[in-house]
Each structure stands twice: as structure tokens, then as C-alpha cells.
């Protein structure tokens, strides 16, 4: 006699695999690591500070 297979289990496994591949694609497209985000924020802050340091007195335009 053959073993009974639960088709719901296979359907759910397939759905999980599809979600994982979609998530991996999105992470590759849009994701950045925490270290990358911190580095970019630090570089932006340094650029702002450098720009502010070169600003003339009385120049009030942001």
C-alpha cells in the first residue's frame, strides 16, 4: 500500500520557497546592510559639517 501524501504540505513548502526567492530578490535590489547605512549617514554628516565650516558670516541662505 502506498504512503498517503499531504498535498497541503507540499503546497505550503512551494509557497514558502517562492516567498523566500522574492524576498532575496528584493533584498538584492533595495537592501543595504546596517554598516552601509551607518557609513552613508556618517559621510553625509561629515559633508554637511564641511559645508557649514566654509559658510561665510552673514550668509543666511540654507
VOVO-394519 format. One record per residue (C-alpha): x, y, z. Coordinates in nm, 3 decimals. Layout:
<torses>
+---------+---------+---------+
|       X |       Y |       Z |
+---------+---------+---------+
|       X |       Y |       Z |
...
+---------+---------+---------+
</torses>
This chain:
<torses>
+---------+---------+---------+
|       X |       Y |       Z |
+---------+---------+---------+
|   0.000 |   0.000 |   0.000 |
|   0.132 |   0.349 |  -0.087 |
|   0.200 |   0.618 |   0.166 |
|  -0.056 |   0.894 |   0.193 |
|   0.084 |   1.231 |   0.088 |
|  -0.045 |   1.554 |   0.223 |
|  -0.074 |   1.792 |  -0.071 |
|  -0.125 |   2.091 |   0.158 |
|   0.225 |   2.040 |   0.298 |
|   0.381 |   2.046 |  -0.048 |
|   0.172 |   2.346 |  -0.149 |
|   0.286 |   2.537 |   0.161 |
|   0.650 |   2.442 |   0.102 |
|   0.628 |   2.572 |  -0.252 |
|   0.469 |   2.897 |  -0.135 |
|   0.742 |   2.945 |   0.128 |
|   1.014 |   2.886 |  -0.130 |
|   0.857 |   3.139 |  -0.368 |
|   0.830 |   3.399 |  -0.090 |
|   1.193 |   3.340 |   0.007 |
|   1.315 |   3.388 |  -0.351 |
|   1.104 |   3.705 |  -0.386 |
|   1.246 |   3.835 |  -0.057 |
|   1.601 |   3.760 |  -0.167 |
|   1.543 |   3.947 |  -0.493 |
|   1.407 |   4.247 |  -0.303 |
|   1.699 |   4.241 |  -0.062 |
|   1.943 |   4.241 |  -0.351 |
|   1.757 |   4.527 |  -0.518 |
|   1.679 |   4.754 |  -0.225 |
|   1.852 |   4.625 |   0.083 |
|   2.156 |   4.766 |   0.249 |
|   2.335 |   4.633 |   0.549 |
|   2.335 |   4.828 |   0.873 |
|   2.705 |   4.902 |   0.829 |
|   2.639 |   5.053 |   0.486 |
|   2.358 |   5.273 |   0.622 |
|   2.573 |   5.396 |   0.912 |
|   2.866 |   5.466 |   0.680 |
|   2.648 |   5.669 |   0.442 |
|   2.491 |   5.865 |   0.729 |
|   2.835 |   5.942 |   0.871 |
|   2.965 |   6.055 |   0.534 |
|   2.661 |   6.278 |   0.482 |
|   2.707 |   6.434 |   0.827 |
|   3.076 |   6.499 |   0.755 |
|   2.986 |   6.659 |   0.422 |
|   2.729 |   6.885 |   0.594 |
|   2.982 |   6.984 |   0.860 |
|   3.246 |   7.058 |   0.595 |
|   2.998 |   7.273 |   0.403 |
|   2.892 |   7.461 |   0.717 |
|   3.256 |   7.525 |   0.805 |
|   3.306 |   7.701 |   0.471 |
|   2.997 |   7.916 |   0.503 |
|   3.054 |   8.292 |   0.519 |
|   2.939 |   8.502 |   0.809 |
|   2.606 |   8.671 |   0.742 |
|   2.513 |   8.423 |   0.469 |
|   2.175 |   8.305 |   0.592 |
|   2.065 |   8.101 |   0.289 |
|   2.048 |   7.732 |   0.374 |
+---------+---------+---------+
</torses>
